[in-house]
Amino acid sequence: MLVLCGGCYLSHGLEEGSRDGGFVPDGRVDARPPAADAGLHDARADSTLDAPADSGRDADTRDSGGRLDSGSGDASDCVLPVEAYPERDVCRPETGDCIARCGTDQPCIVLCLRSDPTCQACAVRNALACFNSTPCEPLYAPTSCCVVHMCSLTEVDEILNVCTALACGDEIQAYADCAIADSRARCRRAIADCGLPPTLLGF
């Protein structure tokens, strides 16, 4: 299952791959899904990888691997709000067609969403809102705090990107796996409410 793990290579930086993976600069999508490994090596070669030069946290808030110690301190200031998107059927038809061709290939799905920001916001918010309505909701706080501190995210819409996958892959994977095991069909329907074919966005 492609589930935002450390090996996933998502929206940020994969725009590099869109130059040669079947996607065109003006946002149109051709009949071929993008190559699954587009941009991966470039992303790994870039040691900065979107992580801020100074995250504003003391060194003792990271573990030996440089990962956020989500068990220390008050996490309330780093838990990004999540609510289901207020409208339905906001995705463009061509975005749905693109995602249908991707199947469960998450990098492909992310590139489809990048050409339709409103659809991306709807799909991600509905997915996370559904995840948080399961018994797995307590896993959201460490996930959110990791992406805030390690990748400077300010909203959940951009949670699918290279930095979050590499810096917070363990937290995101545990959270998504738990929620999908509990409510796979319901969360699939919530994402489809955006006007997409049945999908879990590759989670």
BELKALIN-V27533 format. One record per run of one state. SS is the DSSP state (a for helix, b for strand, c for the rest). FROM is the first residue (numbers start at 1). TO is the last residue. If there is no record, write none. Layout:
ss=SS from=FROM to=TO
ss=SS from=FROM to=TO
This chain:
ss=c from=1 to=10
ss=a from=11 to=14
ss=c from=15 to=16
ss=a from=17 to=19
ss=c from=20 to=22
ss=b from=23 to=23
ss=c from=24 to=28
ss=b from=29 to=29
ss=c from=30 to=39
ss=a from=40 to=45
ss=c from=46 to=58
ss=a from=59 to=61
ss=b from=62 to=62
ss=c from=63 to=67
ss=b from=68 to=68
ss=c from=69 to=74
ss=a from=75 to=78
ss=c from=79 to=92
ss=a from=93 to=102
ss=c from=103 to=105
ss=a from=106 to=114
ss=c from=115 to=116
ss=a from=117 to=132
ss=c from=133 to=134
ss=a from=135 to=151
ss=c from=152 to=155
ss=a from=156 to=158
ss=c from=159 to=161
ss=a from=162 to=192
ss=c from=193 to=203
